[in-house]
Amino acid sequence: MSSLLEHHCKENEFEFNVRDKLNSILELVRRIDTPNAAEHQKTRAMIVNKSHSDHKRGPDRVAVITAEVELLSISDDQELRLQNKVQEEIIRSLAYPEMTFRYERIVEAYPTTFEWVFRDPTVDQLPWSSFSDWLEIGNGVYWINRKAGSGKSTLMKHIFDSRRARKELATWANTPETDDDKPLCFATFFF
């Protein structure tokens, strides 16, 4: 296009202005094409790297590469929504009817029976580390052990169901505790 313009646009001012505008258009096209070329190189490199690093062969490998290429064209918000949906489906697939069976079989303790766990020990009791302090400012594992049948599972059920434990953990997380804002994740496994 440039050589064609040079050949035909030397004679008058009007043709010079046309040539100048066409050059501006050509520069704009080059600017648009540069990100496309970079994206093409990025996609090509990803495909090449994926095909070299994958030891699997066949249609599964092609599907994985195709999915990764398709992800390049979606926005960050769309990708986040897709990831959340996949995570929800994975969690839903792990559910089974008896998953709360052991928890439900643990006998409810009298409401004040295990409140001692939130208080500091008195002089006549065996010393223990403050559970409330651990909930609010601690780290690591708080180890509770006793012989079989001594009520460890009942204590754990009490702690898990306790509003006080959740409030103290909210302090630890430095987040406001509200009913609709759940900044903490509670996981249990009773066996």
Backbone bond lengths (Angstrom), bond angles and torsions (degrees), N, CA, C in turn:
res aa  C-N    CA-C-N  psi(-1)  N-CA   C-N-CA  omega(-1)  CA-C   N-CA-C  phi
1 M - - - 1.452 - - 1.530 110.27 -
2 S 1.339 115.85 -38.30 1.463 119.04 -178.92 1.520 111.83 -63.42
3 S 1.332 117.36 -44.50 1.468 118.92 -179.55 1.511 111.01 -66.92
4 L 1.324 117.10 -36.23 1.464 120.77 176.60 1.517 110.11 -63.43
5 L 1.314 117.11 -42.02 1.456 121.00 178.85 1.529 111.28 -64.79
6 E 1.316 117.64 -42.46 1.460 120.30 179.90 1.518 111.65 -62.06
7 H 1.295 115.87 -39.19 1.462 120.94 -178.50 1.510 112.17 -66.39
8 H 1.342 116.76 -40.46 1.465 120.20 -173.24 1.521 114.85 -99.44
9 C 1.297 119.10 -10.09 1.471 119.67 -171.04 1.516 113.75 -112.41
10 K 1.313 120.15 30.80 1.448 120.34 -178.29 1.525 112.49 -97.29
11 E 1.313 119.26 -9.73 1.436 118.55 -166.75 1.520 116.43 -89.44
12 N 1.286 119.30 -39.80 1.465 116.25 -178.04 1.527 112.28 -137.82
13 E 1.291 115.07 170.28 1.471 122.96 -175.16 1.521 111.74 -63.45
14 F 1.310 117.69 -39.25 1.448 121.58 -178.75 1.522 110.63 -61.58
15 E 1.287 116.03 -46.36 1.453 120.25 178.93 1.538 110.81 -63.94
16 F 1.316 118.04 -32.63 1.462 121.35 176.88 1.531 110.93 -63.80
17 N 1.333 115.84 -42.80 1.471 120.28 178.07 1.534 110.99 -63.73
18 V 1.321 116.45 -39.55 1.463 120.41 178.06 1.525 109.29 -62.79
19 R 1.348 115.81 -44.12 1.465 120.08 179.52 1.537 110.82 -62.02
20 D 1.321 117.17 -41.08 1.460 121.95 178.95 1.528 111.04 -62.50
21 K 1.331 116.74 -42.64 1.465 120.91 179.03 1.530 110.98 -67.93
22 L 1.315 116.72 -39.00 1.458 119.42 178.48 1.540 110.83 -66.61
23 N 1.320 116.55 -37.25 1.466 119.77 175.77 1.528 111.02 -63.34
24 S 1.330 116.36 -38.30 1.468 120.21 176.52 1.526 110.69 -63.12
25 I 1.320 115.93 -40.12 1.465 120.20 178.23 1.526 110.23 -65.20
26 L 1.329 116.42 -42.04 1.461 120.33 178.25 1.537 110.72 -61.33
27 E 1.328 117.13 -41.49 1.468 120.81 178.61 1.530 110.51 -64.12
28 L 1.322 116.39 -40.06 1.464 120.71 177.55 1.530 110.85 -62.88
29 V 1.327 116.26 -41.76 1.469 120.13 177.84 1.528 110.05 -62.90
30 R 1.333 117.38 -41.35 1.470 120.60 177.86 1.534 110.90 -61.72
31 R 1.340 117.10 -40.94 1.470 121.02 179.26 1.525 111.81 -65.21
32 I 1.311 116.49 -37.86 1.463 120.50 178.04 1.518 110.27 -70.05
33 D 1.319 116.44 -38.61 1.457 121.29 -176.17 1.535 112.43 -72.03
34 T 1.328 118.60 -27.97 1.469 121.42 -177.97 1.532 112.25 -60.24
35 P 1.352 119.90 -50.10 1.476 118.56 177.30 1.532 112.15 -62.71
36 N 1.327 116.98 -35.04 1.464 119.65 178.17 1.520 110.44 -62.90
37 A 1.314 117.10 -42.84 1.462 120.93 179.10 1.535 110.27 -64.98
38 A 1.332 116.43 -41.22 1.465 120.07 178.68 1.530 110.48 -63.90
39 E 1.321 117.07 -42.56 1.459 121.19 178.54 1.527 110.59 -64.42
40 H 1.326 116.04 -38.74 1.460 120.24 177.37 1.532 110.15 -62.16
41 Q 1.328 116.98 -44.59 1.463 120.77 179.27 1.528 110.79 -62.81
42 K 1.335 116.60 -41.68 1.459 121.13 179.35 1.536 110.47 -62.70
43 T 1.326 116.91 -44.81 1.461 121.59 179.16 1.520 110.79 -64.00
44 R 1.314 115.82 -45.61 1.471 120.22 -179.80 1.537 110.58 -61.66
45 A 1.326 116.76 -44.74 1.469 120.66 179.88 1.529 110.64 -62.25
46 M 1.335 116.88 -41.02 1.453 120.36 179.37 1.529 110.55 -63.10
47 I 1.318 117.09 -43.42 1.466 120.77 -179.86 1.527 110.30 -64.18
48 V 1.318 116.41 -45.59 1.464 120.39 -179.95 1.525 110.21 -62.71
49 N 1.334 117.59 -47.56 1.465 120.99 179.44 1.519 111.66 -61.13
50 K 1.324 115.58 -42.85 1.464 120.31 -179.30 1.519 110.62 -64.93
51 S 1.311 117.49 -41.90 1.457 119.45 -178.03 1.530 111.28 -69.46
52 H 1.338 117.48 -31.75 1.464 119.98 177.91 1.526 111.83 -76.96
53 S 1.337 116.96 -35.27 1.467 119.57 -176.39 1.519 112.47 -82.99
54 D 1.323 117.67 -23.01 1.466 120.62 179.92 1.514 110.76 -79.25
55 H 1.301 115.73 128.91 1.458 119.41 177.52 1.525 110.83 -92.57
56 K 1.344 115.73 -16.20 1.458 119.07 178.38 1.524 109.22 -77.26
57 R 1.265 116.10 148.45 1.457 121.58 176.03 1.519 108.33 -122.84
58 G 1.304 116.30 162.84 1.452 120.51 173.18 1.513 112.77 105.62
59 P 1.339 116.20 -166.66 1.471 121.40 -173.46 1.521 113.90 -64.99
60 D 1.334 118.49 -29.47 1.467 119.92 178.70 1.522 111.05 -62.29
61 R 1.312 117.38 -43.26 1.462 122.14 179.68 1.523 110.44 -62.18
62 V 1.317 116.20 -43.24 1.467 120.94 179.16 1.528 110.08 -63.29
63 A 1.323 117.50 -40.84 1.468 121.42 179.61 1.517 111.12 -63.60
64 V 1.334 116.95 -40.08 1.464 120.80 179.69 1.528 109.99 -65.32
65 I 1.322 117.13 -46.34 1.471 120.75 179.69 1.522 110.12 -63.54
66 T 1.326 117.12 -42.94 1.466 120.77 179.08 1.523 110.67 -60.95
67 A 1.327 117.26 -43.02 1.470 120.86 179.44 1.520 110.63 -62.87
68 E 1.332 117.71 -41.80 1.461 120.42 -180.00 1.524 111.29 -66.29
69 V 1.325 118.19 -37.59 1.463 121.17 177.61 1.522 109.98 -66.58
70 E 1.335 116.78 -40.57 1.465 120.40 178.96 1.526 111.32 -64.87
71 L 1.332 117.34 -32.76 1.462 120.55 178.53 1.522 112.10 -65.43
72 L 1.336 117.38 -24.07 1.466 119.98 179.07 1.522 111.70 -64.25
73 S 1.334 117.04 -25.86 1.457 119.79 -174.34 1.524 113.93 -92.72
74 I 1.344 118.67 -1.05 1.456 119.04 -179.76 1.523 110.33 -102.75
75 S 1.319 114.55 156.88 1.467 119.60 -178.39 1.528 110.37 -74.40
76 D 1.326 115.97 166.06 1.465 121.19 178.73 1.524 111.09 -61.66
77 D 1.346 116.83 -39.65 1.464 120.75 178.93 1.525 111.14 -63.50
78 Q 1.331 116.16 -43.49 1.467 120.09 178.52 1.522 110.71 -63.53
79 E 1.332 116.73 -40.84 1.461 120.55 179.44 1.523 110.68 -64.72
80 L 1.329 117.65 -41.44 1.461 121.69 178.43 1.526 110.86 -62.81
81 R 1.340 116.87 -43.78 1.470 120.02 177.54 1.525 110.93 -62.07
82 L 1.320 116.80 -41.18 1.456 121.05 178.71 1.528 111.16 -64.35
83 Q 1.326 117.59 -43.60 1.462 121.35 178.27 1.526 110.94 -62.28
84 N 1.340 117.24 -41.87 1.470 120.87 178.14 1.520 111.41 -62.87
85 K 1.334 116.09 -40.98 1.459 120.24 179.26 1.526 110.64 -64.38
86 V 1.321 117.40 -42.14 1.465 121.27 178.16 1.523 110.29 -63.66
87 Q 1.345 117.76 -43.90 1.460 120.87 178.60 1.524 111.41 -61.32
88 E 1.338 117.21 -42.20 1.460 120.79 178.13 1.521 111.13 -61.94
89 E 1.332 116.72 -41.12 1.460 120.48 178.82 1.523 111.48 -65.40
90 I 1.334 117.09 -39.32 1.470 120.30 178.27 1.520 109.70 -63.85
91 I 1.325 117.42 -46.60 1.467 121.29 179.48 1.526 110.40 -62.24
92 R 1.336 116.93 -43.04 1.466 120.78 179.13 1.536 110.47 -62.55
93 S 1.329 117.02 -35.86 1.466 119.82 -179.13 1.528 112.36 -70.40
94 L 1.333 117.38 -20.80 1.464 121.03 179.84 1.530 112.63 -82.57
95 A 1.322 117.29 -13.61 1.467 120.67 -178.33 1.526 110.67 -70.19
96 Y 1.330 115.40 143.49 1.453 121.73 175.35 1.528 108.00 -144.88
97 P 1.325 118.38 154.98 1.474 120.83 -171.64 1.523 115.06 -57.50
98 E 1.328 118.79 -34.56 1.461 121.27 -174.67 1.525 113.24 -93.05
99 M 1.322 118.79 12.32 1.462 119.69 -172.37 1.529 113.71 -65.34
100 T 1.309 119.65 -22.79 1.469 121.84 177.79 1.534 111.72 -107.71
101 F 1.316 116.81 11.04 1.464 121.72 -175.78 1.528 112.52 -56.14
102 R 1.338 118.05 -49.84 1.472 120.78 -177.47 1.522 111.24 -65.16
103 Y 1.318 117.14 -43.69 1.472 121.42 178.69 1.529 110.13 -58.16
104 E 1.307 116.46 -44.85 1.463 121.00 -177.50 1.522 112.26 -68.96
105 R 1.325 117.91 -25.62 1.467 121.59 -179.57 1.523 112.45 -81.56
106 I 1.318 118.60 -13.99 1.469 120.88 178.87 1.523 108.25 -73.35
107 V 1.313 115.37 129.68 1.464 121.38 -177.15 1.528 109.62 -67.86
108 E 1.334 115.40 139.70 1.473 120.76 175.03 1.523 108.35 -69.05
109 A 1.306 115.65 131.69 1.469 119.82 176.48 1.529 109.06 -83.15
110 Y 1.307 115.34 157.00 1.457 119.89 173.34 1.533 106.63 -58.13
111 P 1.340 119.40 137.55 1.467 122.19 -170.17 1.524 116.64 -48.61
112 T 1.327 119.36 -36.82 1.460 119.36 -176.52 1.534 113.48 -97.78
113 T 1.323 117.33 -0.20 1.467 120.66 -175.23 1.521 112.95 -56.95
114 F 1.299 117.67 -44.50 1.463 120.75 -174.45 1.530 114.02 -104.38
115 E 1.299 117.53 14.20 1.467 119.27 178.76 1.527 111.92 -65.53
116 W 1.341 116.38 -19.03 1.468 120.18 178.23 1.518 112.10 -57.52
117 V 1.328 117.17 -27.93 1.462 119.96 -176.79 1.532 111.24 -62.94
118 F 1.329 117.27 -24.55 1.464 121.03 -179.46 1.527 113.17 -90.62
119 R 1.340 117.76 -3.90 1.461 121.43 179.15 1.520 110.09 -106.18
120 D 1.315 116.50 161.17 1.464 121.30 173.88 1.529 108.69 -77.29
121 P 1.331 118.00 149.99 1.472 119.90 -179.55 1.530 111.19 -67.58
122 T 1.316 115.15 149.68 1.464 120.15 175.64 1.528 108.33 -86.52
123 V 1.319 116.88 173.88 1.471 122.56 -175.85 1.524 111.60 -61.23
124 D 1.351 117.23 -38.06 1.462 119.60 -175.92 1.536 113.72 -83.47
125 Q 1.322 118.57 0.78 1.467 121.69 178.80 1.525 110.61 -101.18
126 L 1.326 114.86 159.44 1.463 119.25 172.95 1.527 108.09 -62.78
127 P 1.299 118.63 136.57 1.469 119.60 -179.23 1.535 111.78 -69.99
128 W 1.302 115.79 146.28 1.462 121.43 173.73 1.509 108.64 -146.55
129 S 1.302 116.11 158.99 1.468 120.88 177.82 1.515 109.26 -71.02
130 S 1.318 116.59 142.17 1.455 121.58 -177.83 1.531 110.40 -64.01
131 F 1.323 114.50 117.20 1.464 120.25 179.25 1.532 110.41 -67.81
132 S 1.336 116.72 -39.95 1.471 120.55 179.51 1.527 111.10 -63.17
133 D 1.344 116.14 -42.13 1.477 119.15 176.83 1.521 110.28 -61.50
134 W 1.328 116.85 -42.11 1.462 120.37 179.93 1.523 110.71 -62.84
135 L 1.349 116.47 -41.14 1.465 119.33 178.58 1.528 111.47 -63.01
136 E 1.326 117.33 -39.88 1.462 121.18 -174.46 1.526 114.14 -83.75
137 I 1.333 117.80 -37.79 1.468 118.86 -173.81 1.523 113.95 -135.09
138 G 1.317 116.85 0.84 1.456 120.08 -174.78 1.519 114.68 -81.60
139 N 1.333 113.71 176.98 1.454 120.98 173.12 1.517 107.83 -148.67
140 G 1.315 117.20 173.66 1.453 120.34 -178.69 1.515 111.66 76.64
141 V 1.327 115.72 -155.52 1.461 122.46 -175.22 1.521 109.78 -106.97
142 Y 1.325 116.31 136.06 1.459 121.59 171.40 1.522 105.87 -98.25
143 W 1.303 116.62 111.67 1.464 122.17 -171.41 1.521 110.04 -93.35
144 I 1.329 115.44 124.91 1.469 121.50 175.96 1.527 106.53 -118.94
145 N 1.335 116.30 120.67 1.469 118.51 178.40 1.530 110.37 -140.43
146 R 1.292 115.42 145.30 1.463 125.22 175.54 1.519 106.78 -161.63
147 K 1.343 115.58 176.06 1.461 119.74 -179.94 1.532 110.73 -70.40
148 A 1.322 115.54 163.95 1.469 122.07 -179.80 1.527 110.29 -58.74
149 G 1.322 116.35 139.12 1.460 121.66 176.51 1.513 114.73 80.08
150 S 1.326 118.82 9.08 1.465 120.61 -177.00 1.528 112.66 -88.67
151 G 1.322 118.97 -3.19 1.466 121.29 175.07 1.523 115.21 105.68
152 K 1.318 117.54 17.22 1.482 119.69 -179.13 1.530 111.18 -62.13
153 S 1.314 116.94 -44.52 1.475 119.88 -179.88 1.523 110.92 -65.29
154 T 1.328 117.08 -39.68 1.462 120.85 178.29 1.527 110.22 -64.27
155 L 1.328 116.42 -40.66 1.467 120.73 176.44 1.533 110.30 -62.01
156 M 1.324 116.66 -45.38 1.466 120.05 -178.99 1.527 111.35 -64.04
157 K 1.323 117.38 -38.50 1.465 120.56 176.75 1.526 109.53 -63.37
158 H 1.332 115.88 -42.11 1.466 120.55 178.34 1.540 110.86 -60.78
159 I 1.325 116.03 -45.73 1.476 120.54 179.58 1.521 110.52 -63.36
160 F 1.340 116.41 -44.53 1.463 120.17 -178.68 1.526 111.38 -62.36
161 D 1.321 117.24 -38.58 1.468 121.44 -178.81 1.525 113.28 -83.44
162 S 1.315 118.40 -7.58 1.461 122.88 -172.28 1.528 112.80 -76.69
163 R 1.332 115.45 127.31 1.474 120.40 173.75 1.527 110.32 -65.74
164 R 1.316 116.25 -34.91 1.466 120.38 -179.39 1.530 110.67 -62.64
165 A 1.324 117.44 -43.01 1.464 120.50 178.64 1.534 110.30 -61.34
166 R 1.307 116.63 -42.24 1.476 120.07 179.52 1.528 111.45 -66.52
167 K 1.331 116.06 -38.30 1.458 119.78 178.18 1.527 110.84 -64.79
168 E 1.328 116.41 -43.86 1.466 119.74 179.78 1.529 111.45 -67.70
169 L 1.321 117.10 -35.22 1.470 119.53 175.14 1.522 111.36 -68.00
170 A 1.333 117.00 -33.97 1.466 120.05 175.99 1.524 110.09 -63.37
171 T 1.327 116.76 -36.15 1.468 120.59 174.68 1.519 109.75 -62.30
172 W 1.336 116.39 -45.16 1.467 121.57 178.05 1.529 111.08 -58.04
173 A 1.319 115.37 -42.22 1.467 120.00 -177.89 1.528 111.53 -78.07
174 N 1.348 116.68 -8.22 1.464 122.20 -179.20 1.519 111.76 57.04
175 T 1.317 115.17 42.71 1.459 120.93 179.49 1.514 109.16 -128.11
176 P 1.333 117.23 149.79 1.469 119.19 177.44 1.533 109.33 -70.04
177 E 1.319 115.47 138.49 1.466 119.16 179.11 1.523 109.09 -93.06
178 T 1.298 116.41 113.89 1.465 122.09 175.82 1.518 107.88 -132.73
179 D 1.322 114.67 161.03 1.462 118.92 -178.37 1.529 112.99 -67.99
180 D 1.335 117.40 -34.14 1.465 118.47 -176.31 1.526 113.31 -96.57
181 D 1.314 119.10 -6.95 1.460 121.74 177.65 1.525 108.17 -111.52
182 K 1.311 116.83 111.80 1.460 121.58 -177.75 1.526 109.39 -112.08
183 P 1.343 117.37 84.47 1.462 119.35 -177.24 1.524 113.37 -76.09
184 L 1.327 118.73 -15.01 1.454 122.37 -177.91 1.523 109.93 -107.65
185 C 1.303 115.19 151.80 1.464 121.14 177.12 1.526 107.59 -113.04
186 F 1.308 117.26 124.71 1.455 122.45 179.01 1.519 109.02 -106.47
187 A 1.294 116.86 123.76 1.457 122.09 179.10 1.531 108.58 -120.83
188 T 1.321 116.60 136.21 1.452 120.46 178.59 1.516 110.10 -131.37
189 F 1.299 115.18 153.48 1.452 121.25 171.83 1.515 106.77 -149.74
190 F 1.316 116.72 105.93 1.456 121.64 179.28 1.522 107.87 -99.25
191 F 1.323 116.83 127.51 1.457 120.15 -178.39 1.519 110.34 -137.90
